[in-house]
Amino acid sequence: MSEHDPLDDLQADPWAVWLGGRERQTLHLPHYRRAAVLVALTLEADPRVLLTVRASNLPTHQGQIAFPGGSLHAGETPVQAALREAQEEVGLAPAHVQVLGEMDDVFTPIGFHVTPVLARLAPATLATLTLTPEVAEIITPTLHDLRLVGHFDQLRTLPDGTRVPLYRHPWRGHDIWGMTSRVLHDLLTDGPE
């Protein structure tokens, strides 16, 4: 008898249905640097989300909580970049990831145009992840826990006059904020219960 792979059940997955039933908001920001992040949720009743604590020796964003991700290489799609970065940062093999699709684009005040890539993975996959020089810690809060602690923080005005709401999700001594918190806020407020 063959072992059942939970990734086989994704056709009825509520996150796949949610993502497929909405119109994706894209951005056209030619002067911004393109990047992608992997928003990986475990296949559980209360999914956990894969986040990293960036190493303190990095040139930017030291110690911040982030999704695995980074800049797109020439000719690379956001999905390819997100999978590559997740493998480089935490050893997540692309074969263990079921990509559901791209979420709404977001931008950062420091000039990044980011495409979050929503994906699912089996809970057992989390035990296979490894730390790399870019990552000080791997954390996996449940969406329920983040829903309980998330809150609006402030409205920030960018140099071009655009007003952007900022959110925070404090979790077990970690302060999740910025673009990561904005993507989590979208998941928690718009996604399936």
N, CA, C and O of each residue as an XYZ file, in Angstrom:
772
protein
N       0.848     -1.179      0.000
C       0.000      0.000      0.000
C       0.896      1.245      0.000
O       1.843      1.331      0.781
N       0.598      2.185     -0.857
C       1.425      3.385     -0.925
C       0.978      4.405      0.120
O      -0.189      4.471      0.506
N       1.951      5.193      0.557
C       1.675      6.229      1.552
C       0.957      7.403      0.888
O       1.307      7.797     -0.224
N      -0.040      7.958      1.563
C      -0.805      9.092      1.029
C       0.018     10.374      1.153
O       0.550     10.678      2.220
N       0.115     11.101      0.080
C       0.815     12.386      0.070
C      -0.214     13.491      0.252
O      -1.090     13.645     -0.599
N      -0.139     14.283      1.354
C      -1.140     15.333      1.579
C      -1.181     16.382      0.475
O      -2.192     17.066      0.320
N      -0.105     16.522     -0.296
C      -0.114     17.501     -1.387
C      -1.061     17.087     -2.513
O      -1.391     17.901     -3.376
N      -1.506     15.808     -2.508
C      -2.451     15.349     -3.526
C      -3.848     15.939     -3.329
O      -4.657     15.891     -4.255
N      -4.156     16.489     -2.160
C      -5.496     16.967     -1.828
C      -5.724     18.448     -2.146
O      -6.686     19.034     -1.651
N      -4.881     19.050     -2.942
C      -4.929     20.502     -3.106
C      -6.061     21.024     -3.978
O      -6.352     22.219     -3.935
N      -6.711     20.174     -4.767
C      -7.798     20.694     -5.605
C      -8.907     21.296     -4.765
O      -9.510     22.293     -5.163
N      -9.186     20.708     -3.609
C     -10.239     21.223     -2.735
C      -9.674     22.118     -1.640
O     -10.398     22.514     -0.726
N      -8.409     22.433     -1.726
C      -7.757     23.242     -0.707
C      -8.406     24.627     -0.656
O      -8.512     25.289     -1.688
N      -8.844     25.082      0.533
C      -9.517     26.384      0.611
C      -8.627     27.552      0.178
O      -9.135     28.551     -0.330
N      -7.323     27.446      0.367
C      -6.420     28.524     -0.044
C      -6.297     28.573     -1.559
O      -6.196     29.655     -2.137
N      -6.303     27.403     -2.213
C      -6.267     27.374     -3.678
C      -7.560     27.945     -4.245
O      -7.539     28.694     -5.221
N      -8.684     27.591     -3.630
C      -9.983     28.113     -4.068
C     -10.017     29.632     -3.881
O     -10.449     30.358     -4.776
N      -9.565     30.108     -2.728
C      -9.536     31.550     -2.440
C      -8.684     32.296     -3.465
O      -9.110     33.310     -4.018
N      -7.487     31.790     -3.711
C      -6.583     32.473     -4.629
C      -7.127     32.461     -6.055
O      -7.012     33.452     -6.777
N      -7.723     31.332     -6.459
C      -8.261     31.215     -7.809
C      -9.527     32.036     -8.041
O      -9.892     32.312     -9.183
N     -10.194     32.424     -6.957
C     -11.448     33.148     -7.083
C     -11.327     34.652     -6.960
O     -12.335     35.342     -6.812
N     -10.129     35.166     -7.017
C      -9.959     36.613     -6.880
C      -9.095     37.154     -8.006
O      -8.292     36.434     -8.599
N      -9.277     38.431     -8.285
C      -8.462     39.079     -9.303
C      -7.193     39.607     -8.639
O      -7.253     40.392     -7.693
N      -6.057     39.169     -9.144
C      -4.773     39.554     -8.570
C      -4.458     41.004     -8.918
O      -4.604     41.423    -10.066
N      -4.023     41.766     -7.911
C      -3.629     43.163     -8.104
C      -2.135     43.210     -8.432
O      -1.294     42.817     -7.623
N      -1.829     43.694     -9.623
C      -0.434     43.805    -10.030
C      -0.016     45.273     -9.990
O      -0.852     46.175    -10.034
N       1.258     45.483     -9.909
C       1.804     46.835     -9.884
C       2.712     47.041    -11.087
O       3.330     46.097    -11.579
N       2.785     48.266    -11.551
C       3.738     48.633    -12.593
C       4.635     49.713    -12.003
O       4.293     50.895    -11.976
N       5.796     49.264    -11.532
C       6.744     50.162    -10.886
C       8.111     49.974    -11.537
O       8.962     49.269    -10.995
N       8.329     50.601    -12.699
C       9.548     50.339    -13.465
C      10.849     50.696    -12.746
O      11.895     50.139    -13.075
N      10.812     51.594    -11.790
C      12.046     51.994    -11.112
C      12.283     51.201     -9.823
O      13.274     51.421     -9.126
N      11.380     50.291     -9.518
C      11.532     49.459     -8.332
C      12.220     48.145     -8.707
O      12.080     47.656     -9.828
N      12.956     47.590     -7.762
C      13.637     46.314     -7.979
C      12.655     45.168     -7.747
O      11.967     45.140     -6.726
N      12.582     44.223     -8.685
C      11.650     43.094     -8.590
C      12.161     42.051     -7.606
O      13.347     41.722     -7.579
N      11.241     41.541     -6.804
C      11.558     40.497     -5.829
C      10.340     39.601     -5.663
O       9.239     39.946     -6.091
N      10.548     38.457     -5.043
C       9.460     37.528     -4.759
C       9.731     36.872     -3.411
O      10.881     36.696     -3.010
N       8.658     36.516     -2.721
C       8.769     35.794     -1.456
C       7.860     34.575     -1.515
O       6.850     34.576     -2.219
N       8.228     33.529     -0.766
C       7.417     32.327     -0.687
C       6.590     32.374      0.587
O       7.132     32.388      1.692
N       5.271     32.396      0.425
C       4.342     32.375      1.546
C       3.861     30.930      1.660
O       2.847     30.548      1.075
N       4.611     30.135      2.427
C       4.359     28.695      2.515
C       3.521     28.378      3.749
O       3.916     28.674      4.877
N       2.360     27.774      3.517
C       1.447     27.370      4.581
C       1.433     25.847      4.667
O       1.417     25.157      3.647
N       1.440     25.334      5.891
C       1.374     23.884      6.052
C      -0.048     23.394      5.811
O      -1.018     24.134      5.977
N      -0.145     22.137      5.419
C      -1.435     21.486      5.169
C      -1.973     20.951      6.495
O      -1.878     19.759      6.788
N      -2.531     21.848      7.277
C      -3.106     21.503      8.578
C      -4.391     22.303      8.742
O      -4.614     23.289      8.041
N      -5.240     21.865      9.682
C      -6.489     22.597      9.938
C      -6.187     24.046     10.300
O      -6.876     24.955      9.838
N      -5.171     24.268     11.119
C      -4.706     25.619     11.428
C      -3.293     25.736     10.860
O      -2.321     25.416     11.544
N      -3.177     26.192      9.619
C      -1.870     26.202      8.955
C      -0.834     27.028      9.700
O      -1.138     28.060     10.299
N       0.397     26.542      9.642
C       1.542     27.318     10.096
C       2.162     27.980      8.875
O       2.098     27.447      7.767
N       2.759     29.138      9.086
C       3.398     29.866      7.989
C       4.903     29.879      8.242
O       5.363     30.105      9.361
N       5.648     29.632      7.178
C       7.104     29.583      7.254
C       7.678     30.998      7.208
O       7.503     31.721      6.227
N       8.369     31.381      8.289
C       9.028     32.684      8.366
C      10.463     32.497      8.829
O      10.791     31.497      9.467
N      11.306     33.450      8.508
C      12.701     33.401      8.943
C      13.035     34.659      9.745
O      12.425     35.714      9.571
N      14.013     34.512     10.617
C      14.617     35.660     11.291
C      15.945     35.881     10.578
O      16.826     35.021     10.600
N      16.075     37.031      9.954
C      17.287     37.312      9.179
C      18.504     37.444     10.092
O      18.415     37.985     11.195
N      19.619     36.950      9.621
C      20.864     36.963     10.397
C      21.307     38.397     10.698
O      21.027     39.319      9.932
N      21.995     38.566     11.815
C      22.427     39.901     12.251
C      23.611     40.434     11.449
O      23.914     41.625     11.530
N      24.284     39.587     10.680
C      25.456     40.037      9.922
C      25.132     40.423      8.478
O      26.042     40.706      7.699
N      23.854     40.437      8.114
C      23.482     40.803      6.749
C      23.562     42.316      6.557
O      23.426     43.063      7.526
N      23.782     42.785      5.322
C      23.911     44.227      5.101
C      22.612     45.010      5.308
O      22.652     46.200      5.622
N      21.458     44.349      5.132
C      20.180     45.035      5.329
C      19.204     44.138      6.074
O      19.311     42.913      6.036
N      18.259     44.760      6.747
C      17.148     44.064      7.415
C      17.617     43.034      8.448
O      16.993     41.985      8.609
N      18.698     43.329      9.133
C      19.229     42.417     10.130
C      18.201     42.135     11.215
O      17.576     43.058     11.738
N      18.025     40.864     11.554
C      17.144     40.473     12.640
C      15.660     40.587     12.347
O      14.842     40.258     13.206
N      15.291     41.041     11.165
C      13.867     41.191     10.843
C      13.251     39.848     10.477
O      13.931     38.929     10.019
N      11.949     39.767     10.693
C      11.192     38.573     10.336
C      10.777     38.716      8.872
O      10.281     39.766      8.463
N      10.980     37.663      8.093
C      10.689     37.733      6.665
C      10.252     36.377      6.130
O      10.568     35.331      6.697
N       9.520     36.421      5.029
C       9.291     35.208      4.258
C      10.598     34.887      3.533
O      11.366     35.804      3.242
N      10.873     33.618      3.232
C      12.019     33.341      2.363
C      11.788     34.044      1.026
O      10.691     33.985      0.470
N      12.809     34.699      0.521
C      12.646     35.382     -0.753
C      13.782     36.323     -1.045
O      14.710     36.474     -0.251
N      13.694     36.959     -2.205
C      14.733     37.893     -2.600
C      14.518     38.377     -4.016
O      13.458     38.169     -4.607
N      15.528     39.022     -4.549
C      15.452     39.633     -5.883
C      15.356     38.581     -6.981
O      15.903     37.483     -6.873
N      14.646     38.951     -8.037
C      14.565     38.102     -9.216
C      15.864     38.204    -10.001
O      16.410     39.294    -10.166
N      16.355     37.074    -10.482
C      17.486     37.058    -11.406
C      16.959     37.313    -12.818
O      15.767     37.145    -13.076
N      17.829     37.709    -13.715
C      17.431     37.987    -15.100
C      16.705     36.777    -15.701
O      17.196     35.650    -15.631
N      15.535     37.024    -16.288
C      14.764     35.981    -16.940
C      13.975     35.078    -16.004
O      13.341     34.127    -16.461
N      13.998     35.350    -14.725
C      13.340     34.511    -13.732
C      11.926     35.012    -13.447
O      11.689     36.220    -13.417
N      10.993     34.096    -13.240
C       9.639     34.467    -12.841
C       9.593     34.603    -11.316
O      10.493     34.118    -10.630
N       8.565     35.250    -10.782
C       8.447     35.319     -9.319
C       8.386     33.935     -8.664
O       8.975     33.732     -7.602
N       7.688     32.992     -9.280
C       7.609     31.639     -8.714
C       9.000     31.005     -8.663
O       9.387     30.433     -7.645
N       9.735     31.106     -9.743
C      11.089     30.541     -9.777
C      11.985     31.195     -8.726
O      12.748     30.509     -8.045
N      11.893     32.509     -8.596
C      12.727     33.218     -7.619
C      12.364     32.819     -6.194
O      13.249     32.578     -5.372
N      11.067     32.747     -5.894
C      10.634     32.393     -4.542
C      11.103     30.986     -4.168
O      11.574     30.767     -3.051
N      10.978     30.038     -5.089
C      11.422     28.669     -4.822
C      12.945     28.599     -4.667
O      13.448     27.915     -3.776
N      13.673     29.301     -5.528
C      15.134     29.317     -5.436
C      15.595     29.898     -4.104
O      16.453     29.332     -3.426
N      15.011     31.033     -3.745
C      15.406     31.691     -2.494
C      15.073     30.824     -1.274
O      15.862     30.761     -0.331
N      13.922     30.161     -1.283
C      13.557     29.295     -0.151
C      14.535     28.134     -0.030
O      14.874     27.719      1.078
N      14.986     27.611     -1.155
C      15.972     26.541     -1.097
C      17.311     27.069     -0.592
O      17.971     26.410      0.212
N      17.717     28.242     -1.051
C      18.991     28.825     -0.612
C      18.958     29.207      0.874
O      19.944     29.007      1.585
N      17.832     29.754      1.346
C      17.769     30.293      2.707
C      17.487     29.253      3.780
O      18.044     29.331      4.875
N      16.620     28.269      3.483
C      16.242     27.293      4.523
C      16.290     25.846      4.044
O      15.818     24.950      4.744
N      16.849     25.606      2.871
C      16.969     24.243      2.374
C      15.657     23.596      1.968
O      15.557     22.369      1.953
N      14.650     24.393      1.638
C      13.347     23.859      1.247
C      13.414     23.400     -0.214
O      13.521     24.219     -1.127
N      13.351     22.093     -0.418
C      13.419     21.539     -1.772
C      12.143     21.889     -2.537
O      11.045     21.677     -2.022
N      12.267     22.421     -3.757
C      11.078     22.761     -4.542
C      10.113     21.585     -4.726
O       8.909     21.797     -4.867
N      10.620     20.362     -4.727
C       9.758     19.184     -4.889
C       8.795     19.008     -3.718
O       7.781     18.321     -3.850
N       9.103     19.624     -2.569
C       8.245     19.519     -1.385
C       7.234     20.665     -1.293
O       6.513     20.783     -0.302
N       7.185     21.501     -2.320
C       6.323     22.683     -2.307
C       5.282     22.565     -3.414
O       5.605     22.235     -4.555
N       4.038     22.837     -3.061
C       2.977     22.908     -4.073
C       2.580     24.373     -4.228
O       1.908     24.932     -3.362
N       2.991     24.985     -5.317
C       2.688     26.392     -5.562
C       1.218     26.523     -5.949
O       0.737     25.825     -6.841
N       0.512     27.421     -5.270
C      -0.892     27.695     -5.580
C      -1.031     28.856     -6.553
O      -1.960     28.882     -7.361
N      -0.112     29.817     -6.482
C      -0.165     30.959     -7.390
C       0.378     32.218     -6.744
O       0.905     32.193     -5.632
N       0.240     33.312     -7.462
C       0.761     34.598     -7.009
C      -0.329     35.410     -6.330
O      -1.459     35.477     -6.815
N       0.013     36.025     -5.211
C      -0.883     36.920     -4.488
C      -0.730     38.336     -5.054
O       0.008     38.550     -6.015
N      -1.428     39.292     -4.454
C      -1.325     40.687     -4.886
C       0.098     41.199     -4.691
O       0.731     40.933     -3.670
N       0.588     41.933     -5.680
C       1.897     42.571     -5.559
C       1.877     43.594     -4.428
O       0.844     44.201     -4.143
N       3.016     43.774     -3.795
C       3.193     44.807     -2.776
C       4.499     45.540     -3.073
O       5.342     45.045     -3.821
N       4.654     46.707     -2.489
C       5.908     47.431     -2.656
C       6.414     47.848     -1.286
O       5.662     47.925     -0.314
N       7.700     48.112     -1.241
C       8.300     48.549      0.020
C       8.782     49.982     -0.131
O       9.062     50.428     -1.244
N       8.880     50.703      0.969
C       9.353     52.094      0.904
C      10.794     52.222      0.417
O      11.213     53.304      0.007
N      11.561     51.122      0.458
C      12.957     51.201      0.015
C      13.135     50.765     -1.435
O      14.260     50.535     -1.879
N      12.017     50.647     -2.189
C      12.127     50.451     -3.622
C      12.030     49.034     -4.145
O      12.545     48.754     -5.227
N      11.393     48.133     -3.424
C      11.179     46.775     -3.936
C       9.725     46.585     -4.347
O       8.805     47.002     -3.644
N       9.539     45.955     -5.486
C       8.229     45.542     -6.005
C       8.207     44.021     -5.808
O       8.914     43.286     -6.498
N       7.382     43.561     -4.854
C       7.434     42.175     -4.392
C       6.169     41.415     -4.807
O       5.052     41.908     -4.648
N       6.367     40.221     -5.336
C       5.265     39.310     -5.635
C       5.299     38.169     -4.625
O       6.217     37.349     -4.655
N       4.305     38.102     -3.723
C       4.219     36.960     -2.812
C       3.671     35.744     -3.563
O       2.678     35.850     -4.282
N       4.315     34.607     -3.393
C       3.906     33.366     -4.041
C       3.336     32.448     -2.961
O       4.058     32.011     -2.065
N       2.037     32.159     -3.052
C       1.367     31.323     -2.055
C       1.576     29.856     -2.388
O       1.422     29.434     -3.534
N       1.932     29.081     -1.357
C       2.217     27.661     -1.561
C       1.806     26.863     -0.333
O       1.595     27.415      0.748
N       1.698     25.561     -0.522
C       1.409     24.647      0.584
C       2.542     23.637      0.689
O       3.222     23.330     -0.290
N       2.726     23.129      1.908
C       3.697     22.060      2.116
C       3.229     21.182      3.262
O       2.491     21.621      4.144
N       3.671     19.938      3.232
C       3.307     18.999      4.279
C       3.969     19.435      5.587
O       5.107     19.903      5.572
N       3.268     19.287      6.723
C       3.857     19.696      8.003
C       5.211     19.037      8.291
O       6.087     19.667      8.884
N       5.389     17.787      7.879
C       6.646     17.081      8.134
C       7.827     17.748      7.434
O       8.973     17.572      7.848
N       7.556     18.512      6.380
C       8.623     19.197      5.647
C       9.354     20.192      6.536
O      10.547     20.430      6.345
N       8.651     20.782      7.513
C       9.288     21.771      8.387
C      10.487     21.182      9.132
O      11.457     21.889      9.405
N      10.424     19.894      9.457
C      11.521     19.245     10.185
C      12.768     19.069      9.321
O      13.848     18.803      9.849
N      12.636     19.214      8.006
C      13.779     19.038      7.108
C      14.514     20.342      6.833
O      15.567     20.329      6.196
N      13.986     21.453      7.294
C      14.574     22.756      6.989
C      15.859     22.968      7.775
O      16.019     22.436      8.873
N      16.772     23.748      7.207
C      18.063     24.000      7.839
C      18.369     25.497      7.848
O      17.890     26.252      7.002
N      19.167     25.898      8.809
C      19.625     27.288      8.865
C      20.799     27.475      7.917
O      21.606     26.567      7.715
N      20.879     28.658      7.345
C      21.993     29.022      6.473
C      22.579     30.326      7.005
O      22.010     30.907      7.930
N      23.695     30.807      6.456
C      24.274     32.058      6.956
C      23.325     33.263      6.893
O      23.523     34.230      7.627
N      22.299     33.225      6.030
C      21.350     34.336      5.919
C      20.269     34.304      6.993
O      19.601     35.310      7.229
N      20.092     33.152      7.647
C      18.949     32.938      8.530
C      19.416     32.565      9.937
O      20.154     31.598     10.124
N      18.973     33.348     10.922
C      19.328     33.072     12.320
C      18.372     32.078     12.961
O      18.754     31.332     13.863
N      17.118     32.071     12.490
C      16.101     31.227     13.103
C      14.954     31.026     12.116
O      14.662     31.896     11.295
N      14.319     29.881     12.211
C      13.109     29.594     11.445
C      11.960     29.574     12.438
O      12.033     28.888     13.457
N      10.899     30.322     12.152
C       9.729     30.313     13.030
C       8.506     29.933     12.202
O       8.438     30.217     11.006
N       7.536     29.281     12.860
C       6.351     28.811     12.134
C       5.089     29.035     12.961
O       4.483     28.076     13.440
N       4.690     30.291     13.130
C       3.452     30.561     13.876
C       2.230     30.066     13.107
O       2.242     29.994     11.878
N       1.187     29.731     13.843
C      -0.061     29.358     13.177
C      -0.791     30.626     12.742
O      -0.597     31.695     13.320
N      -1.617     30.496     11.737
C      -2.409     31.652     11.292
C      -3.358     32.095     12.402
O      -3.626     33.287     12.553
N      -3.865     31.140     13.177
C      -4.751     31.489     14.299
C      -4.020     32.386     15.298
O      -4.557     33.406     15.729
N      -2.796     32.006     15.664
C      -2.022     32.830     16.605
C      -1.787     34.227     16.055
O      -1.912     35.212     16.783
N      -1.449     34.318     14.775
C      -1.195     35.630     14.168
C      -2.468     36.459     14.078
O      -2.428     37.681     14.223
N      -3.592     35.801     13.840
C      -4.874     36.506     13.778
C      -5.186     37.145     15.138
O      -5.744     38.240     15.198
N      -4.827     36.463     16.219
C      -5.114     36.971     17.567
C      -4.272     38.190     17.931
O      -4.730     39.063     18.668
N      -3.042     38.254     17.418
C      -2.124     39.320     17.849
C      -1.967     40.451     16.844
O      -1.445     41.508     17.198
N      -2.401     40.262     15.605
C      -2.199     41.282     14.578
C      -3.008     42.534     14.834
O      -4.144     42.470     15.306
N      -2.414     43.680     14.518
C      -3.123     44.941     14.699
C      -2.556     46.026     13.786
O      -1.404     45.965     13.354
N      -3.393     47.014     13.508
C      -2.973     48.188     12.756
C      -1.972     48.958     13.606
O      -2.179     49.133     14.807
N      -0.903     49.413     12.996
C       0.122     50.128     13.743
C       0.102     51.628     13.434
O       0.015     52.451     14.345
N       0.181     51.976     12.161
C       0.210     53.384     11.786
C      -0.027     53.536     10.287
O       0.023     52.559      9.540
N      -0.280     54.744      9.864
C      -0.403     55.069      8.456
C       0.857     55.823      8.072
O       1.151     56.872      8.644
N       1.604     55.298      7.107
C       2.861     55.918      6.707
C       2.674     56.609      5.363
O       2.050     56.057      4.457
N       3.213     57.813      5.238
C       3.161     58.538      3.975
C       4.515     58.428      3.292
O       5.544     58.801      3.855
N       4.495     57.914      2.079
C       5.715     57.755      1.307
C       6.077     59.062      0.619
O       5.238     59.959      0.522
N       7.321     59.187      0.137
C       7.742     60.439     -0.506
C       6.845     60.895     -1.657
O       6.731     62.093     -1.914
N       6.206     59.944     -2.354
C       5.334     60.339     -3.472
C       3.919     60.692     -3.010
O       3.050     60.975     -3.835
N       3.684     60.677     -1.689
C       2.389     61.033     -1.143
C       1.457     59.860     -0.895
O       0.399     60.026     -0.288
N       1.839     58.669     -1.360
C       1.027     57.471     -1.142
C       0.985     57.150      0.346
O       2.013     57.163      1.023
N      -0.216     56.861      0.849
C      -0.369     56.500      2.261
C      -0.528     54.985      2.358
O      -1.378     54.391      1.695
N       0.304     54.374      3.193
C       0.336     52.920      3.316
C       0.055     52.539      4.766
O       0.731     53.030      5.670
N      -0.942     51.664      5.008
C      -1.167     51.208      6.372
C      -0.083     50.215      6.779
O       0.308     49.359      5.986
N       0.393     50.328      7.994
C       1.387     49.401      8.528
C       0.747     48.570      9.629
O      -0.031     49.074     10.438
N       1.083     47.302      9.642
C       0.537     46.365     10.622
C       1.673     45.735     11.395
O       2.824     45.741     10.959
N       1.331     45.189     12.554
C       2.297     44.474     13.377
C       1.661     43.184     13.861
O       0.460     43.118     14.124
N       2.495     42.161     13.973
C       2.077     40.874     14.503
C       3.143     40.412     15.504
O       4.050     39.666     15.136
N       3.041     40.852     16.769
C       4.006     40.368     17.761
C       3.714     38.895     18.085
O       2.568     38.521     18.338
N       4.754     38.080     18.075
C       4.554     36.641     18.315
C       5.763     36.062     19.043
O       6.870     36.040     18.505
N       5.543     35.593     20.271
C       6.579     34.917     21.073
C       7.913     35.662     21.075
O       8.966     35.072     20.831
N       7.854     36.948     21.350
C       9.071     37.744     21.435
C       9.581     38.272     20.105
O      10.585     38.984     20.069
N       8.918     37.942     19.025
C       9.308     38.424     17.698
C       8.340     39.525     17.270
O       7.140     39.445     17.531
N       8.869     40.541     16.619
C       8.050     41.642     16.115
C       7.975     41.523     14.598
O       8.919     41.871     13.888
N       6.850     41.031     14.117
C       6.655     40.868     12.679
C       6.002     42.147     12.167
O       4.907     42.503     12.603
N       6.665     42.837     11.249
C       6.168     44.115     10.780
C       6.553     44.310      9.319
O       7.086     43.397      8.688
N       6.289     45.485      8.787
C       6.689     45.835      7.430
C       5.946     45.040      6.376
O       4.781     44.685      6.558
N       6.624     44.763      5.272
C       6.020     44.063      4.149
C       5.526     42.677      4.567
O       4.468     42.238      4.117
N       6.270     41.997      5.410
C       5.860     40.667      5.870
C       4.525     40.743      6.592
O       3.634     39.930      6.345
N       4.385     41.707      7.474
C       3.138     41.867      8.215
C       1.987     42.281      7.296
O       0.845     41.878      7.512
N       2.285     43.079      6.279
C       1.246     43.500      5.333
C       0.695     42.290      4.561
O      -0.516     42.173      4.376
N       1.581     41.393      4.113
C       1.139     40.188      3.394
C       0.356     39.278      4.348
O      -0.670     38.714      3.966
N       0.836     39.137      5.582
C       0.099     38.333      6.568
C      -1.286     38.926      6.825
O      -2.274     38.198      6.917
N      -1.347     40.253      6.939
C      -2.636     40.917      7.156
C      -3.617     40.582      6.019
O      -4.789     40.299      6.268
N      -3.129     40.616      4.779
C      -3.986     40.275      3.639
C      -4.489     38.832      3.746
O      -5.667     38.562      3.514
N      -3.599     37.920      4.093
C      -3.996     36.517      4.256
C      -5.049     36.357      5.339
O      -6.045     35.657      5.161
N      -4.809     37.021      6.465
C      -5.669     36.841      7.633
C      -7.020     37.529      7.495
O      -8.003     37.072      8.080
N      -7.088     38.613      6.739
C      -8.362     39.332      6.612
C      -9.150     38.927      5.373
O     -10.380     38.969      5.383
N      -8.457     38.534      4.303
C      -9.133     38.191      3.056
C      -9.227     36.694      2.801
O     -10.125     36.243      2.090
N      -8.307     35.920      3.374
C      -8.249     34.488      3.100
C      -9.353     33.706      3.782
O     -10.120     34.263      4.568
N      -9.438     32.405      3.484
C     -10.468     31.572      4.113
C     -10.239     31.465      5.617
O      -9.110     31.581      6.093
N     -11.310     31.246      6.349
C     -11.205     31.110      7.813
C     -10.497     29.844      8.186
O     -10.317     29.563      9.371
